[in-house]
Amino acid sequence: MLPMSRSRVARPRALTRGLKIVGGLAFAASCRPVDGPRQRAPLPVSQVDREYRDDWRAVVRAQQADPAGAEVVAAANRLLARNPPAPLRAAALLAKAQRAYLVDADDRAIRWSAEGLAAAGEAELDAGVESGLWRTSISALARGGDPSLALETIERARAQTDVATVELRGAAAIALERQGDPSQAAVGFAAWRELVDDGTAEAAYAERRFAALAAAVEPRQLRALANAAQSPAVATCLRVAAGDGLPAVRGDWTASCRRLPTRVGVLLPRTGSFAGLADRQLAAATAGVAVLARERGVELIWEDAGSTPRSVTAGAQRLLGRGAEVVVGPVGRANVRAAVEVLDPVPAIFPGESVGGGIGVAPALEMRVDVLRELASRRRGLTLVLAPDNGYGQRAAARFAAGGGAVVRTYPPATTSFKPVLESDLARAQRGGCVVILDAMPRVELIVRQLRSLGVTLGDGPAQLLVLSSAEGLSSDELAHGRDLFDGLVLAPAAAPGPASTPFENEYYRQQGRAPDDQALLVWRALRRAWYGELMTSAAAPELVRVRGTELVPIQTSNEAR
């Protein structure tokens, strides 16, 4: 954990006094108030000569009460006035230096740390005190002292002390940034990020600073730095920042090194046969931009995709001409192929399934059907598959039937009464079997209502009928409209609402007066990925959820995307 630089870096207000004391050195890692956490002094009272114990105990109590309080310095000065032995003098100077660092008085922290280290020439110091003095000196120099001297001190500490390498790298990164060379500072922050734990505040800070610094370095220079890097991970990070692709290992921290786009193109249909999607997609994009703009400013470029490969090609070319660095859209399998051909190497993120060379944010229908089929295979009774007699239904039903063991029934897309479809097979299915509905939510509602009206007990018990569905068009409004009608159903939708999309869902509802459906959620997911340069390296994994009342509860799938 390391201090944040004063120069060129905006520091959260809470960092001035809300800091955590670790191993004798204040590192900017916590936004807690100064009454916690409590610090244990590096030099135990029992190791202090009896004539100085009361004075040292006063220093310890002052630190425990408020490590950034003025009483720490007052108590330490009272002890120092008695000219204690060198080890105790060094400990008192460390307490003063720590307090100075906490209140941003880096010049005093540097001076008192140096005086404490000088005591090592008179006698052997407590290991914790000596380490604390080095760490305080390094951090104060890196944050507010001479950055060149900070780097020299870091090198001495690397050879002479037990200060952890991760801490030295963090201090070096901050000192390099203060020297004003963004390229070397970017390397420094990448080297620090390599050693810190994923998901920590330090990791997030290192990633933010790297992104800001790398943005000021030309890609060719980043590649040259990568060639000279001693660490393969740092080299990968620099190449990712230069735009040379994502790391081979999914989830590797170096994916965070990608250069964030400043111009995002949106290529969605406003005209033609896909225009029916336009209002929903525009509403989703508008709400998504409102949420994302609070986090990071990006220039958004809009173009009409139309509904044909020819119109998509023209729209994609216009986006390239306007400087789009990543594109959201279009929709439609043939249109996606046309966009990939025109946009390459500019990445595109599609609010739908992956097609050809284009990777979408929606799992393939076949993947969703597979997880439903796997669940159905666990049931002892008959599996009855219901699907509309159209392109979508034929595709979904064929995938399910390929696994064998199911009875597949199709119906005209305009069907409203399903008794003729159900009556011949329901008796065999309703005791420990399942019905799989591969259709849109309005049709799912009709079928479930008719099942319940026939007195069928729905659920996953051994004598109940389990209902599974691909749930096209799923939204929170659909569940609320049905009240408890859908309770117990298991769904594999194109996209399901959840905690990660809550800010978007709230904004969408505020603007539109209704909840977003699965297609709106897909636009949100694609837009957010584009906004933060989170390019997809593999197909999206299917989601499996169980309806509990009007809520959706995630279920772990066994078919994770790789």
C-alpha positions as CSV (number, residue, x, y, z in Angstrom):
1,M,0.0,0.0,0.0
2,L,1.4,3.3,-1.0
3,P,0.9,7.0,-0.9
4,M,-0.7,8.9,-3.7
5,S,1.2,11.6,-5.5
6,R,0.4,15.3,-4.9
7,S,1.5,16.3,-8.4
8,R,-0.8,15.8,-11.3
9,V,-3.0,13.4,-9.4
10,A,-6.3,14.2,-7.8
11,R,-6.3,12.8,-4.3
12,P,-9.6,12.0,-2.6
13,R,-10.3,14.4,0.3
14,A,-10.5,11.5,2.8
15,L,-6.9,10.5,2.1
16,T,-5.5,13.4,4.1
17,R,-6.5,12.1,7.5
18,G,-8.2,8.9,6.9
19,L,-5.1,6.7,6.4
20,K,-4.2,3.3,7.6
21,I,-1.1,2.7,9.6
22,V,0.7,-0.5,8.5
23,G,4.0,-1.7,10.0
24,G,5.1,1.7,11.2
25,L,4.4,3.6,8.0
26,A,1.3,5.5,6.8
27,F,0.1,4.3,3.5
28,A,-2.8,5.8,1.6
29,A,-5.1,2.9,1.5
30,S,-8.1,3.6,3.7
31,C,-10.8,6.2,3.9
32,R,-11.6,5.4,7.5
33,P,-11.9,8.1,10.2
34,V,-8.9,8.8,12.4
35,D,-10.4,7.0,15.4
36,G,-9.6,3.7,13.8
37,P,-8.0,1.4,13.2
38,R,-5.8,1.4,16.3
39,Q,-2.0,1.1,15.8
40,R,0.3,-1.0,17.8
41,A,3.6,0.7,18.3
42,P,6.6,-1.0,16.6
43,L,8.6,-0.8,19.8
44,P,6.9,-2.7,22.7
45,V,6.9,-0.7,26.0
46,S,8.4,-3.8,27.7
47,Q,11.6,-3.3,25.7
48,V,12.1,0.3,26.9
49,D,14.3,1.3,29.8
50,R,12.1,1.8,33.0
51,E,13.1,5.5,33.3
52,Y,11.5,6.2,29.9
53,R,8.6,3.9,29.9
54,D,6.0,6.4,31.0
55,D,7.0,8.9,28.3
56,W,7.0,6.2,25.6
57,R,3.7,4.9,26.9
58,A,2.3,8.5,26.4
59,V,3.5,8.4,22.8
60,V,1.9,5.1,22.2
61,R,-1.4,6.2,23.7
62,A,-1.4,9.4,21.6
63,Q,-0.9,7.3,18.5
64,Q,-3.7,5.0,19.4
65,A,-6.1,7.9,20.2
66,D,-5.4,9.8,16.9
67,P,-2.3,8.9,14.8
68,A,-2.7,12.2,13.0
69,G,-3.2,14.3,16.2
70,A,-0.9,17.0,17.5
71,E,-0.5,15.1,20.8
72,V,1.6,12.5,19.0
73,V,4.3,15.2,18.3
74,A,3.9,16.7,21.7
75,A,4.4,13.4,23.5
76,A,7.3,12.5,21.3
77,N,9.0,15.9,21.9
78,R,8.7,15.4,25.7
79,L,10.5,12.1,25.4
80,L,13.1,13.5,23.0
81,A,13.8,16.3,25.4
82,R,15.1,13.8,27.9
83,N,17.8,12.6,25.4
84,P,16.9,8.9,25.4
85,P,19.1,6.2,23.9
86,A,19.4,6.0,20.1
87,P,16.9,3.2,19.6
88,L,14.2,5.0,21.6
89,R,15.0,8.3,20.0
90,A,14.6,6.7,16.6
91,A,11.2,5.3,17.6
92,A,10.0,8.8,18.8
93,L,11.2,10.3,15.6
94,L,9.3,7.7,13.7
95,A,6.1,8.6,15.5
96,K,6.6,12.2,14.6
97,A,7.4,11.4,11.0
98,Q,4.3,9.2,10.7
99,R,2.1,11.9,12.0
100,A,3.7,14.5,9.6
101,Y,3.0,12.2,6.7
102,L,-0.6,11.8,7.7
103,V,-1.2,15.5,7.7
104,D,0.6,16.0,4.4
105,A,3.7,17.6,6.0
106,D,6.1,15.7,3.8
107,D,9.1,18.0,4.4
108,R,8.9,17.3,8.1
109,A,8.3,13.6,7.5
110,I,11.4,13.5,5.4
111,R,13.5,15.4,7.9
112,W,12.4,13.4,11.0
113,S,12.8,10.0,9.1
114,A,16.4,11.0,8.1
115,E,17.2,11.9,11.8
116,G,15.8,8.6,13.0
117,L,17.8,6.6,10.4
118,A,20.9,8.5,11.4
119,A,20.5,7.0,14.9
120,A,21.4,3.7,13.4
121,G,25.0,4.9,13.3
122,E,25.0,5.0,17.1
123,A,23.3,1.7,18.0
124,E,21.3,-1.1,16.5
125,L,17.7,-0.1,16.0
126,D,14.6,-2.1,16.5
127,A,13.9,-3.8,13.2
128,G,10.3,-2.6,13.0
129,V,11.4,1.0,13.8
130,E,14.2,1.0,11.2
131,S,11.9,-0.5,8.5
132,G,9.2,2.1,9.4
133,L,11.7,5.0,9.0
134,W,12.7,3.7,5.6
135,R,9.2,3.3,4.5
136,T,8.1,6.7,5.8
137,S,11.1,8.4,4.1
138,I,10.5,6.7,0.8
139,S,6.8,7.5,0.8
140,A,7.2,11.1,1.8
141,L,10.0,11.7,-0.8
142,A,7.9,10.0,-3.5
143,R,4.8,12.0,-2.7
144,G,6.2,15.4,-1.8
145,G,10.0,15.5,-1.9
146,D,12.6,15.5,-4.6
147,P,11.5,12.6,-7.0
148,S,15.1,12.0,-8.0
149,L,16.2,11.6,-4.4
150,A,13.1,9.4,-3.8
151,L,14.3,7.0,-6.6
152,E,17.8,7.0,-5.2
153,T,16.5,6.2,-1.7
154,I,14.3,3.4,-3.1
155,E,17.3,1.8,-4.7
156,R,19.2,2.0,-1.4
157,A,16.2,0.5,0.4
158,R,16.0,-2.3,-2.2
159,A,19.6,-3.3,-1.3
160,Q,19.7,-2.6,2.5
161,T,16.2,-3.2,3.9
162,D,13.3,-5.6,4.1
163,V,10.8,-3.2,2.6
164,A,8.6,-5.3,0.3
165,T,9.2,-5.0,-3.4
166,V,5.6,-4.2,-4.0
167,E,5.8,-1.1,-1.8
168,L,9.1,0.0,-3.5
169,R,7.5,-0.3,-6.9
170,G,4.5,1.8,-5.9
171,A,6.7,4.6,-4.5
172,A,8.9,4.5,-7.6
173,A,5.9,4.8,-9.9
174,I,4.7,7.9,-8.0
175,A,8.2,9.4,-8.1
176,L,8.5,8.7,-11.8
177,E,5.2,10.4,-12.5
178,R,6.3,13.5,-10.6
179,Q,9.5,13.6,-12.7
180,G,7.2,14.3,-15.6
181,D,8.0,11.4,-18.0
182,P,4.7,9.7,-18.7
183,S,6.4,6.8,-20.5
184,Q,8.6,5.7,-17.6
185,A,5.9,6.4,-15.1
186,A,3.5,4.2,-17.1
187,V,6.1,1.4,-16.9
188,G,6.4,2.0,-13.2
189,F,2.7,1.7,-12.5
190,A,2.5,-1.4,-14.7
191,A,5.3,-2.9,-12.6
192,W,3.5,-2.0,-9.4
193,R,0.2,-3.4,-10.7
194,E,1.9,-6.7,-11.4
195,L,2.5,-7.3,-7.7
196,V,-0.6,-6.0,-6.0
197,D,-3.7,-8.2,-5.4
198,D,-6.6,-8.1,-7.8
199,G,-9.6,-6.3,-6.7
200,T,-7.8,-4.1,-4.1
201,A,-7.8,-0.3,-3.9
202,E,-4.1,-0.3,-4.8
203,A,-4.8,-2.3,-8.0
204,A,-7.6,0.1,-9.0
205,Y,-5.4,3.1,-8.4
206,A,-2.4,1.6,-10.3
207,E,-4.7,0.8,-13.3
208,R,-6.2,4.3,-13.4
209,R,-2.8,6.0,-13.3
210,F,-1.4,3.6,-15.9
211,A,-4.4,4.3,-18.2
212,A,-4.0,8.1,-17.9
213,L,-0.2,8.0,-18.4
214,A,-0.2,5.5,-21.3
215,A,-2.8,7.6,-23.1
216,A,-0.1,10.3,-23.4
217,V,2.5,7.9,-25.0
218,E,2.6,7.0,-28.7
219,P,1.8,3.3,-29.4
220,R,5.2,2.8,-31.1
221,Q,6.9,4.1,-27.9
222,L,4.8,1.7,-25.8
223,R,6.0,-1.2,-28.0
224,A,9.6,-0.1,-27.6
225,L,9.1,0.0,-23.8
226,A,7.5,-3.5,-24.0
227,N,10.6,-4.8,-25.9
228,A,12.8,-3.5,-23.1
229,A,10.7,-4.6,-20.2
230,Q,12.2,-7.2,-17.9
231,S,8.9,-8.6,-16.9
232,P,6.8,-10.5,-19.4
233,A,3.6,-9.3,-17.7
234,V,4.6,-5.7,-17.9
235,A,5.6,-6.2,-21.5
236,T,2.1,-7.6,-22.3
237,C,0.5,-4.7,-20.4
238,L,2.4,-2.2,-22.6
239,R,1.5,-4.0,-25.8
240,V,-2.1,-4.1,-24.8
241,A,-2.0,-0.4,-24.2
242,A,-0.4,0.0,-27.7
243,G,-3.4,-1.7,-29.2
244,D,-1.8,-5.0,-30.0
245,G,-4.7,-7.2,-28.6
246,L,-5.7,-8.6,-25.3
247,P,-3.7,-11.2,-23.3
248,A,-4.2,-14.8,-24.1
249,V,-5.3,-15.7,-20.6
250,R,-8.8,-14.6,-19.9
251,G,-9.1,-12.6,-16.7
252,D,-5.4,-11.7,-16.7
253,W,-4.8,-8.3,-15.0
254,T,-3.0,-7.1,-18.2
255,A,-6.4,-6.7,-19.9
256,S,-6.9,-3.6,-17.7
257,C,-4.0,-2.0,-19.6
258,R,-6.1,-1.5,-22.7
259,R,-6.2,2.1,-24.0
260,L,-9.6,3.6,-23.2
261,P,-11.5,4.9,-26.2
262,T,-12.4,8.6,-26.4
263,R,-14.8,8.2,-29.4
264,V,-17.5,5.5,-29.3
265,G,-19.5,4.9,-32.4
266,V,-23.1,3.7,-32.2
267,L,-24.4,1.8,-35.3
268,L,-28.0,0.8,-34.6
269,P,-31.0,0.7,-37.0
270,R,-33.3,3.7,-37.3
271,T,-34.7,2.7,-40.7
272,G,-35.7,-0.4,-42.6
273,S,-37.1,-3.7,-41.4
274,F,-35.2,-3.5,-38.1
275,A,-36.6,-0.1,-37.3
276,G,-39.1,-1.8,-34.9
277,L,-36.1,-2.2,-32.6
278,A,-35.1,1.4,-32.9
279,D,-37.1,3.0,-30.1
280,R,-36.1,0.4,-27.6
281,Q,-32.4,0.5,-28.6
282,L,-32.3,4.3,-28.7
283,A,-34.0,4.4,-25.2
284,A,-31.4,2.0,-23.9
285,A,-28.5,3.8,-25.4
286,T,-29.8,7.2,-24.1
287,A,-30.2,5.8,-20.5
288,G,-26.8,4.0,-20.8
289,V,-25.0,7.1,-21.8
290,A,-26.6,9.0,-18.9
291,V,-25.2,6.5,-16.5
292,L,-21.8,6.1,-18.0
293,A,-21.2,9.8,-18.5
294,R,-21.2,10.2,-14.7
295,E,-18.1,7.9,-14.6
296,R,-16.1,9.0,-17.6
297,G,-16.5,11.4,-20.5
298,V,-16.6,10.0,-24.0
299,E,-17.5,11.5,-27.3
300,L,-20.5,9.5,-28.7
301,I,-20.9,9.3,-32.5
302,W,-24.2,8.1,-33.9
303,E,-25.0,6.6,-37.3
304,D,-28.0,4.9,-38.7
305,A,-27.2,1.2,-39.5
306,G,-30.3,0.8,-41.6
307,S,-31.4,-2.9,-41.9
308,T,-29.3,-4.3,-44.8
309,P,-25.6,-5.1,-45.2
310,R,-25.3,-2.3,-47.7
311,S,-26.7,0.3,-45.3
312,V,-24.5,-1.1,-42.5
313,T,-21.4,-0.8,-44.7
314,A,-22.2,2.8,-45.4
315,G,-22.8,3.6,-41.8
316,A,-19.7,1.9,-40.6
317,Q,-17.6,3.8,-43.2
318,R,-19.0,7.0,-41.9
319,L,-18.1,6.1,-38.3
320,L,-14.6,5.3,-39.4
321,G,-14.4,8.7,-41.1
322,R,-15.5,10.4,-38.0
323,G,-12.8,8.7,-35.9
324,A,-14.7,6.1,-34.0
325,E,-12.3,3.9,-31.9
326,V,-14.9,1.2,-31.0
327,V,-18.4,0.6,-32.3
328,V,-21.6,-0.6,-30.7
329,G,-23.8,-2.5,-33.2
330,P,-25.3,-3.4,-35.6
331,V,-27.9,-6.2,-35.2
332,G,-28.7,-9.0,-37.6
333,R,-26.4,-11.8,-38.6
334,A,-25.7,-10.6,-42.2
335,N,-25.3,-7.0,-40.9
336,V,-22.8,-8.0,-38.3
337,R,-20.7,-9.8,-40.9
338,A,-20.8,-6.7,-43.1
339,A,-19.7,-4.5,-40.2
340,V,-16.8,-6.8,-39.2
341,E,-15.5,-6.6,-42.8
342,V,-15.6,-2.8,-42.9
343,L,-14.5,-1.9,-39.4
344,D,-11.5,-4.3,-38.9
345,P,-9.3,-3.6,-37.1
346,V,-11.5,-1.1,-35.2
347,P,-13.4,-3.4,-32.7
348,A,-17.1,-3.7,-32.7
349,I,-19.3,-5.0,-29.8
350,F,-22.7,-6.4,-30.9
351,P,-25.8,-6.2,-28.7
352,G,-26.7,-9.7,-29.9
353,E,-25.1,-13.1,-30.5
354,S,-21.6,-13.6,-31.9
355,V,-21.5,-14.0,-35.7
356,G,-18.5,-14.9,-37.8
357,G,-15.6,-12.8,-36.7
358,G,-17.8,-10.6,-34.5
359,I,-18.3,-11.3,-30.8
360,G,-21.6,-10.2,-29.2
361,V,-22.7,-9.7,-25.6
362,A,-25.6,-12.2,-25.9
363,P,-25.0,-16.0,-25.5
364,A,-25.9,-18.0,-28.6
365,L,-29.4,-19.4,-28.7
366,E,-27.8,-22.8,-28.9
367,M,-25.9,-22.3,-25.7
368,R,-29.0,-21.2,-23.9
369,V,-30.9,-24.3,-25.2
370,D,-28.1,-26.5,-24.1
371,V,-28.3,-25.4,-20.4
372,L,-32.1,-25.9,-20.5
373,R,-31.6,-29.4,-22.0
374,E,-29.1,-30.3,-19.4
375,L,-31.6,-29.4,-16.7
376,A,-34.4,-31.3,-18.4
377,S,-32.2,-34.4,-18.6
378,R,-32.2,-34.6,-14.8
379,R,-36.0,-35.1,-14.7
380,R,-37.5,-38.5,-14.6
381,G,-40.6,-37.8,-16.6
382,L,-41.2,-36.8,-20.1
383,T,-39.7,-33.7,-21.6
384,L,-42.2,-31.8,-23.8
385,V,-40.7,-29.0,-26.0
386,L,-43.0,-26.3,-27.3
387,A,-41.8,-23.9,-30.0
388,P,-43.3,-21.7,-32.7
389,D,-43.2,-22.8,-36.2
390,N,-40.9,-20.1,-37.5
391,G,-37.2,-19.6,-38.0
392,Y,-36.5,-18.9,-34.3
393,G,-38.6,-21.9,-33.1
394,Q,-37.2,-24.3,-35.7
395,R,-33.6,-23.3,-34.8
396,A,-34.2,-23.7,-31.0
397,A,-36.2,-26.9,-31.3
398,A,-33.7,-28.5,-33.6
399,R,-30.9,-27.9,-31.1
400,F,-32.9,-29.3,-28.3
401,A,-34.0,-32.4,-30.3
402,A,-30.4,-33.1,-31.3
403,G,-29.9,-34.4,-27.7
404,G,-32.7,-36.9,-28.0
405,G,-35.2,-38.0,-25.4
406,A,-37.7,-35.2,-25.9
407,V,-41.1,-34.8,-27.6
408,V,-41.1,-31.7,-29.7
409,R,-44.4,-29.9,-30.6
410,T,-44.6,-26.8,-32.8
411,Y,-47.5,-24.4,-33.3
412,P,-48.3,-21.5,-35.5
413,P,-46.8,-18.3,-34.2
414,A,-50.3,-16.7,-33.7
415,T,-51.5,-19.6,-31.5
416,T,-53.4,-18.5,-28.3
417,S,-54.9,-21.8,-27.1
418,F,-52.5,-24.6,-26.4
419,K,-54.8,-27.2,-25.1
420,P,-54.6,-29.2,-28.4
421,V,-50.8,-29.1,-28.2
422,L,-50.6,-30.0,-24.5
423,E,-53.4,-32.6,-24.0
424,S,-51.7,-35.6,-25.8
425,D,-48.5,-35.4,-23.8
426,L,-49.2,-33.6,-20.6
427,A,-50.2,-36.6,-18.6
428,R,-46.8,-38.2,-19.1
429,A,-44.9,-35.0,-18.5
430,Q,-46.7,-33.5,-15.4
431,R,-45.4,-36.1,-12.9
432,G,-41.6,-35.5,-12.6
433,G,-41.2,-34.2,-16.2
434,C,-40.9,-30.8,-17.7
435,V,-42.2,-28.5,-20.3
436,V,-39.7,-26.4,-22.3
437,I,-41.1,-23.3,-23.9
438,L,-38.8,-21.9,-26.5
439,D,-40.6,-18.6,-27.2
440,A,-41.2,-15.0,-26.1
441,M,-42.6,-14.1,-22.7
442,P,-46.1,-13.3,-23.8
443,R,-46.4,-16.8,-25.2
444,V,-44.8,-18.2,-22.1
445,E,-47.4,-16.4,-20.0
446,L,-50.3,-17.9,-22.1
447,I,-48.9,-21.4,-21.8
448,V,-48.3,-21.2,-18.0
449,R,-51.8,-19.8,-17.4
450,Q,-53.3,-22.7,-19.3
451,L,-51.2,-25.2,-17.4
452,R,-52.3,-23.8,-14.1
453,S,-55.9,-23.7,-15.3
454,L,-55.7,-27.4,-16.0
455,G,-54.7,-27.9,-12.4
456,V,-51.1,-28.8,-13.1
457,T,-48.8,-28.3,-10.1
458,L,-45.7,-26.5,-11.3
459,G,-42.3,-26.8,-9.6
460,D,-39.1,-28.9,-9.4
461,G,-40.4,-31.5,-7.0
462,P,-40.4,-35.2,-8.0
463,A,-44.2,-35.1,-8.6
464,Q,-44.4,-31.7,-10.2
465,L,-44.0,-30.3,-13.7
466,L,-40.9,-28.1,-14.1
467,V,-41.3,-25.3,-16.7
468,L,-38.2,-24.1,-18.5
469,S,-38.0,-21.3,-21.1
470,S,-35.7,-19.3,-23.3
471,A,-37.9,-16.3,-22.2
472,E,-37.4,-13.9,-25.1
473,G,-38.3,-10.4,-24.1
474,L,-37.8,-10.9,-20.4
475,S,-38.1,-7.9,-18.2
476,S,-38.9,-7.0,-14.6
477,D,-42.3,-5.6,-15.8
478,E,-43.2,-9.0,-17.3
479,L,-42.6,-10.7,-14.0
480,A,-44.5,-8.0,-12.0
481,H,-47.4,-8.2,-14.5
482,G,-47.7,-11.9,-13.9
483,R,-47.3,-11.5,-10.1
484,D,-46.8,-15.1,-8.8
485,L,-47.7,-16.7,-12.1
486,F,-44.1,-17.4,-13.1
487,D,-43.0,-18.6,-9.7
488,G,-40.8,-21.6,-9.9
489,L,-40.0,-21.3,-13.7
490,V,-36.3,-21.6,-14.7
491,L,-35.3,-19.3,-17.5
492,A,-32.3,-19.0,-19.8
493,P,-32.8,-15.5,-21.2
494,A,-30.7,-13.5,-23.6
495,A,-30.0,-11.1,-20.7
496,A,-31.4,-10.9,-17.2
497,P,-31.6,-7.9,-14.9
498,G,-29.2,-8.0,-11.9
499,P,-27.0,-6.0,-9.6
500,A,-24.5,-5.1,-12.3
501,S,-27.2,-3.4,-14.4
502,T,-29.1,-1.8,-11.5
503,P,-27.9,1.8,-12.2
504,F,-28.9,1.4,-15.8
505,E,-32.3,-0.1,-14.9
506,N,-33.0,2.8,-12.6
507,E,-32.1,5.4,-15.2
508,Y,-34.1,3.6,-17.9
509,Y,-37.1,3.5,-15.7
510,R,-36.7,7.1,-14.8
511,Q,-36.6,8.1,-18.5
512,Q,-39.1,5.6,-19.9
513,G,-41.5,4.8,-17.0
514,R,-40.9,1.0,-17.5
515,A,-38.3,-1.5,-16.9
516,P,-35.8,-2.4,-19.7
517,D,-36.2,-5.8,-21.4
518,D,-33.5,-8.2,-22.5
519,Q,-32.8,-6.3,-25.7
520,A,-32.3,-3.0,-23.8
521,L,-30.0,-4.8,-21.4
522,L,-27.9,-6.1,-24.3
523,V,-27.5,-2.6,-25.6
524,W,-26.4,-1.5,-22.2
525,R,-23.9,-4.3,-21.9
526,A,-22.4,-3.6,-25.3
527,L,-22.3,0.2,-24.6
528,R,-20.6,-0.2,-21.3
529,R,-18.0,-2.6,-22.7
530,A,-17.2,-0.1,-25.5
531,W,-17.1,2.8,-23.0
532,Y,-14.4,1.1,-21.0
533,G,-12.7,-0.7,-23.9
534,E,-13.7,-4.1,-22.4
535,L,-13.3,-6.0,-25.7
536,M,-14.7,-9.5,-25.6
537,T,-12.3,-12.4,-26.2
538,S,-14.9,-15.2,-26.1
539,A,-18.6,-15.8,-26.5
540,A,-20.9,-14.7,-23.7
541,A,-21.9,-17.3,-21.2
542,P,-25.6,-18.2,-20.8
543,E,-27.4,-17.0,-17.8
544,L,-29.8,-19.3,-15.9
545,V,-32.3,-17.8,-13.4
546,R,-35.2,-19.1,-11.3
547,V,-38.3,-17.0,-10.7
548,R,-39.1,-16.5,-7.0
549,G,-42.3,-14.5,-6.8
550,T,-41.4,-11.6,-9.0
551,E,-37.6,-11.8,-8.4
552,L,-34.9,-13.6,-10.4
553,V,-32.4,-15.8,-8.5
554,P,-29.2,-16.7,-10.4
555,I,-28.5,-20.4,-10.9
556,Q,-24.9,-21.6,-11.5
557,T,-24.6,-23.2,-14.9
558,S,-22.4,-26.1,-15.9
559,N,-21.8,-24.6,-19.3
560,E,-19.5,-21.6,-18.6
561,A,-18.2,-19.8,-21.7
562,R,-14.4,-20.1,-22.1
